[in-house]
Amino acid sequence: MSILSAPHVLEYPYRRSLGPVLGAFFTGLRDRRLVGARTPRGRVLVPPQEWDPETGEAVQEIVPVGESGVVTSWAWVFAPRRHHPLERPFAFALIRLDGADTALLHVVDAGEPSRMRSGLRVRARWRAETVGSIRDLECFVPEASA
């Protein structure tokens, strides 16, 4: 079996202001809590969005979600670059947290690609100091090693 690779650098440096919905998400990160937003139809979006992507209705109810979840898909990074969140190989993964209906894109520190799979249960690992940034979540790790 051969491994295909296609080197490419893609970066989008920008800043965004926060409203009450995303503000609650980032305040939760600072306080080591994960929250989502419940749509008028009852779906829980993580990360929260100001508007229901299906109906366009405003989303205002903030609800707690779990620190653990399930990997729904993933891609392994064999050679991390300067701006990547970990300096060792890791997976970018979509993680559907317990209590959420959508998946959060984040990092899984699984050690090696053979430990990754869709359906893998993972748990959040927090940084020692939190400031209200997505990087307050250092990564997710397989629950068996958490």
N, C-alpha and C positions, 0 to 999 in steps of 0.2 A: 504494500500500500504506500503510495506517495502522498506527501502533504503539499497542497497548493498554498502559495502565499502571494500576496499582492501588496507590497509596501505602499503606504499612502498616509499622508499627514492631513488631518482635518481639524481645524480649530475655529471656534466662534467666541472670542472674548466679548462679553457684554455685561451690563448691569440692568437689573429690573427692579422697579418699585413694588412693594407688597401692599395688598389690600387686606381686609379682615380675614379672608379665607386662607390665603397663603401665609399671612402673618401668624395665624394660629398654628399652622403646620411648623413654621420655623421656630416659634416660641416653644412648641412642644419638643422639637429637637433639642433646643437649649436645655430644657428641663428633663431630657431623656424619656420623653413620651412620644409615641407615634399616634397621629390622628389622621382621620380622613374626613370627607364631607359627604353627607347623605343627600342624595338627589330627591326631588319631590316624588319620584317613583320608588324610592327606597334603596337604590343601589348606593354602595359606599365606594367613593373614588379616592384612591391613594396613588400618587399625591393628590390632594384635594384640588379641585378646579372651581372657579367662580360660577361657571355655567355648566348645566347638564349637557354633555356632548351629543346626546340623542335628541333632546327637545329644545335646547337653548334656554330653558328656564333657569332662573337664578338659584344658586345653591348656597344655603346659609347655615345649615345645621352641621356643627363639627362634632364628630364622634370618635371615641378611642378605638384603636385597633391593636392587635397583638404585636409583640416584638419578634414573633416567629412566623414563618410562612413557608410556602412551597415554591420552588423554582419551576417556572412554566416554560422557559427557554433560556439558552445561554450560549456564549461564545468565549472560547479560551484565548487569553492574551499570553503568548509565550515569551515575548520580549517587551516588558513595560517601557514606556517612554517617559520623558522628563515630567510631563504633566499628569501622568496616571496616578491614581490614588494609592497604589502599592508599588514598592520597588522590586517585588518578586512576582513571578507568574501568578495570574489570578483569572477569574471568570467575570465578565460582565453578564448579568443575569436579570431577567424579569422575575420579580418575586411577588407573589400574591400573598400579602400578609393575612393572618387570621382575622376574620371579620371584614375583609375588603373584597370587593367584586372586581377590582382592576389590579394590575401589577405595577410595581415600582421598579424602575431600572436602577440597579446598584451593583456592588461588587461582592463577590463571594471569594473568600480566602480558603480554598479547599486543598491547597498544597500541590495537587497534580490533577490533570484533566480526567484521569480514570476515576476520581472520586466524585465527579460532577455527573448529574443526570437530571432530566426533567422529572419532577415529582420529589426531588430531594428536599427534605425539611431542613431549614436553616434558621438561625437565630441571630439577632443584631448584636454586634460588638461595638460599644460606645468608646469614644476618645476619653482620655482622662479629664480634659477640660473641654467644655462645650460652650459655644457662642451663638447658636442660632443659625447654623449653616448645615447644608446637606452633608458636609464632611464631618459633622458631629457623629454621624454614623460612620465609624471607621470602615466597617465592612460587615458582611454576614458570614457566619461560619456554619458548617454542617452541625446539626443539633447533637450528634453523637460526640463531637469534640468540643462543644461549647462549655 
